[in-house]
Amino acid sequence: MSANLRRLFGTDGIRGTANADPMTAETALRLGQAAGLLFTRGSHRHRVIIGKDTRLSGYMIEPALTAGFIGAGMDVTLVGPLPTPAIAMLTRSLRADLGVMISASHNPFEDNGIKLFGPDGFKLSDATEAEIEALMAADLAGRLAAPDALGRAARLDDAAGRYIESAKATFPRGLRLDGLRIVVDCAHGAAYRVAPTVLWELGATVIPLGVSPDGFNINRGCGSTAPEHLCAQVRQHGADLGLALDGDADRLLLSDEHGELINGDQMLALIAASWSDAGRLVGGGIVATVMSNLGLERHLAGQGLSLHRTRVGDRYVAERMRAQGLNLGGEQSGHVILSDYATTGDGLVAALQVLAVLVEQDRPASEVCRRFTPLPQRLRSVRYARSSPLGDAAVRAAIAQAEAVLEGQGRVLIRESGTEPVVRVMAEAEDEALVERIVAGLCETIEAAAEQAPETVA
């Protein structure tokens, strides 16, 4: 396999339907062996941290990965269901050589995935993932550990407590959440224990949702993929704020006290303003992806702050933040990266930053969290069964025409998903009706091309 070929890894690790290629025990075993060999550097005892969310298939993938790492000579520390940012934090805290999160994030329970973190707690680069994939395809006979050099596996019983204390430490000293009623929807996922505990220990009255995982119900009608459930519960309970996490708790959406949704762009604007006023915003700007609303960019510019855009994926946001020396970035979908505290998106820590502003200003979320009026934006997804339709001549022509129509007044963005066979179609402009027409027309053209596309060659 060529060193720059990445067949297994997408924009967020390896992901797919559980117990079907590539998300099989065999792949997990091979991944553990390859990553273990690549990250065995030096003569010390090497360690990998493995966490997971609450999917049934985690019981299959976790032992397969464990066997692979042990076979490569690495010791394995198992921490059970914990948020993705907790695995990144523990990897650094425990001086581990590698961190692994078994999760398909916001996907349904049928899917699962594997995300890898380096010893610095950051997700691996495309180049490093390509090296691992090349090793997975190579003959590893004679390269694995000798019988007397095999690794060992052990559980870390206080892992959840360590993350709880780490998250609480990001909330300003001297502030408490006393008097606030907060609905928190954990999506029956990785944060089902830790998120309500953190909020309760800081003094909030907590109304927990999605805290009864059974292996099948993760993200089902709850969490950040179904925020209408959160919004309804906020209204029903008369809460001051609602938090919706996804399956691995690296993503957050909010509901104000009226049950109105607040997305990642508004959170970025709020935290940017708060940190800028306090002299904490480093670099005079933030990082967001190409999906963030043009209204956010204009709002920041009005405050003298810059917006650096990157491709979709929180790993690319984190990479740009490091390259530009910035400490705030995120995605419209709710990944918010606060590099003063974490190396990856952390929904709970982002929520605490918003709550700190609510407490300090003693104003309702509907006033505090709506920082700008977004431009009308329409996003639709077109699923394809064969090869990608984006190379079709008619599709390219339609995209060029749409870009010409919106030139100077808006944007068109067409991209393939990095985690599923889907084309995302987005447009935004002042004229909402025009945006609707453009997106509808592009989707129709892409759908027609998808039906005529040839079979994908493996």
Secondary structure, DSSP 8 states (H G I E B T S, - for coil): --TT--SSEETTEEEEETTBTTBSHHHHHHHHHHHHHHT--SSS--EEEEEE-S-TTHHHHHHHHHHHHHHTT-EEEEEEE--HHHHHHHHHHTT-SEEEEE--TTS-TTEEEEEEE-TTSSB--HHHHHHHHHHHTS--TTTS--GGG---EEE-TTHHHHHHHHHHTTS-TT---TT-EEEEE-TTSTTTTHHHHHHHHTT-EEEEES----SS-TTSS-GGGSHHHHHHHHHHHT-SEEEEE-TTS--EEEE-TTS-EE-HHHHHHHHHHHHHHTT--GGGEEEEETTS-HHHHHHHHHTT-EEEEE-SSHHHHHHHHHHHT-SEEE-TTS-EEETTT-SS--HHHHHHHHHHHHHHHT--HHHHS--S----EEEEEEE-SSS-GGG-HHHHHHHHHHHHHHTTTEEEEEEE-SSSSEEEEEEEES-HHHHHHHHHHHHHHHHHHHHH------
